[in-house]
Amino acid sequence: MKTQVGMWIDHREANIVFLSPAGERTRQIKSNVEKQLRRSGDSPSNERYETQMVPASDRREREYMGHLANYYEEVFLSAHGADTVFIFGPGEAKGELRKQFQKRHFSERIVGFETADKMTPRQISEKVRNFYRTTPAILLGNGD
């Protein structure tokens, strides 16, 4: 048996399950990214130069995307040595992670890709074990 990886991912965290002859181990990676930057205080400021105190939205978006890119890089590197990868999760993050694999020419290692709701670490581990137990290790073309 080779190393098989399953990962549940969203923009806030990735829960990664590694299955190998040595056993099962898990790893959690937090993105530490916050989509909306909040202004301090409960109401808008009456100060004269308030707009200069809050970063421009395009700058905030660039920072957000930069943080996410670093997060996806860390998640990719954690599974980089795996023979097969199963990616699942609730939103866009799984597709963005798939692009990381494609960009690095590792998309042929992705053997499963599906939408899944929020799950506990125990549910994630069980889903990964069941996926590899019931799915033959047939690689998908181009990570599709």
C-alpha positions as CSV (number, residue, x, y, z in Angstrom):
1,M,0.0,0.0,0.0
2,K,1.3,3.4,-0.9
3,T,0.6,6.7,0.8
4,Q,-3.0,7.9,0.2
5,V,-4.2,11.3,1.3
6,G,-7.6,12.7,1.8
7,M,-8.2,16.4,2.6
8,W,-11.2,18.4,3.6
9,I,-10.6,22.0,2.9
10,D,-12.3,25.4,3.1
11,H,-10.9,28.9,3.3
12,R,-10.3,28.7,7.0
13,E,-8.7,25.3,7.5
14,A,-7.6,22.1,5.9
15,N,-7.9,18.7,7.6
16,I,-5.6,16.2,6.0
17,V,-5.6,12.4,6.6
18,F,-2.6,10.3,5.6
19,L,-3.0,6.6,5.1
20,S,0.1,4.5,4.7
21,P,1.5,1.1,5.7
22,A,2.7,2.7,9.0
23,G,-0.9,3.6,9.9
24,E,-3.1,6.7,9.8
25,R,-2.1,10.2,10.9
26,T,-3.9,13.5,10.6
27,R,-2.8,17.1,10.3
28,Q,-4.7,20.4,10.5
29,I,-3.6,23.5,8.8
30,K,-5.2,26.9,9.6
31,S,-5.3,29.6,7.0
32,N,-5.4,32.5,9.5
33,V,-7.2,34.5,6.8
34,E,-10.1,36.8,7.5
35,K,-12.2,37.8,4.5
36,Q,-13.6,41.0,5.8
37,L,-11.4,43.5,7.5
38,R,-13.4,45.3,10.2
39,R,-13.2,48.9,11.3
40,S,-12.7,49.5,15.0
41,G,-15.6,51.0,16.8
42,D,-19.4,50.4,16.5
43,S,-20.2,53.4,14.2
44,P,-18.6,55.2,11.3
45,S,-16.0,57.7,12.4
46,N,-16.6,61.4,12.2
47,E,-13.0,62.0,11.7
48,R,-11.9,64.0,8.7
49,Y,-9.6,61.5,7.1
50,E,-11.4,58.2,7.9
51,T,-11.0,56.9,4.4
52,Q,-7.2,57.0,4.7
53,M,-7.4,54.9,7.9
54,V,-8.9,51.8,6.2
55,P,-6.9,50.1,3.4
56,A,-8.5,50.3,-0.1
57,S,-10.7,47.3,-1.0
58,D,-8.5,46.3,-3.9
59,R,-5.4,46.3,-1.6
60,R,-7.3,44.2,1.0
61,E,-8.4,41.8,-1.8
62,R,-4.8,41.4,-3.0
63,E,-3.6,40.7,0.6
64,Y,-6.4,38.2,1.1
65,M,-5.6,36.4,-2.2
66,G,-1.9,36.4,-1.2
67,H,-2.6,34.9,2.2
68,L,-4.8,32.2,0.5
69,A,-2.0,31.4,-2.0
70,N,0.4,30.8,0.9
71,Y,-2.2,28.7,2.6
72,Y,-2.8,26.5,-0.5
73,E,1.0,26.2,-1.0
74,E,1.3,24.8,2.6
75,V,-1.6,22.4,2.0
76,F,-0.2,21.3,-1.3
77,L,3.3,20.7,0.2
78,S,1.9,18.6,3.0
79,A,0.4,16.2,0.5
80,H,3.1,16.6,-2.1
81,G,4.6,13.2,-1.5
82,A,1.4,11.2,-1.7
83,D,0.7,8.7,-4.4
84,T,-3.1,9.5,-4.5
85,V,-5.1,12.5,-3.2
86,F,-8.8,12.8,-2.5
87,I,-10.0,16.4,-2.1
88,F,-13.4,17.4,-0.7
89,G,-15.0,20.3,1.1
90,P,-17.9,22.7,1.1
91,G,-16.9,25.7,-1.1
92,E,-14.5,27.1,-3.6
93,A,-11.3,26.2,-1.7
94,K,-11.2,22.7,-3.0
95,G,-11.2,23.9,-6.6
96,E,-8.5,26.5,-5.9
97,L,-6.4,23.7,-4.3
98,R,-7.0,21.6,-7.4
99,K,-5.5,24.4,-9.5
100,Q,-2.4,24.3,-7.3
101,F,-2.0,20.6,-8.2
102,Q,-2.6,21.3,-11.9
103,K,-0.1,24.2,-11.9
104,R,2.6,21.9,-10.5
105,H,1.7,19.0,-12.8
106,F,0.5,16.8,-10.0
107,S,-3.2,16.7,-11.0
108,E,-2.8,13.1,-12.1
109,R,-2.6,12.1,-8.4
110,I,-6.1,13.4,-7.7
111,V,-8.3,10.4,-7.6
112,G,-11.4,12.0,-6.1
113,F,-13.0,15.4,-5.9
114,E,-16.4,16.1,-4.3
115,T,-18.5,18.6,-2.4
116,A,-19.0,17.9,1.3
117,D,-20.5,19.8,4.2
118,K,-18.6,20.9,7.4
119,M,-17.3,17.8,9.1
120,T,-15.6,16.9,12.4
121,P,-12.1,15.5,12.2
122,R,-13.4,12.0,13.1
123,Q,-15.9,12.2,10.2
124,I,-13.2,13.4,7.8
125,S,-11.0,10.5,8.7
126,E,-13.8,8.0,8.3
127,K,-14.8,9.5,4.9
128,V,-11.2,9.2,3.7
129,R,-10.9,5.6,4.9
130,N,-14.2,4.7,3.3
131,F,-13.3,6.4,0.0
132,Y,-10.0,4.4,-0.3
133,R,-11.7,1.2,0.8
134,T,-14.4,1.4,-1.8
135,T,-12.7,3.3,-4.7
136,P,-10.2,1.5,-6.9
137,A,-7.0,3.5,-7.2
138,I,-7.7,4.6,-10.8
139,L,-6.2,8.0,-11.5
140,L,-8.4,10.6,-13.0
141,G,-7.2,12.3,-16.3
142,N,-6.0,15.9,-15.7
143,G,-7.3,15.8,-12.1
144,D,-11.0,15.8,-13.3
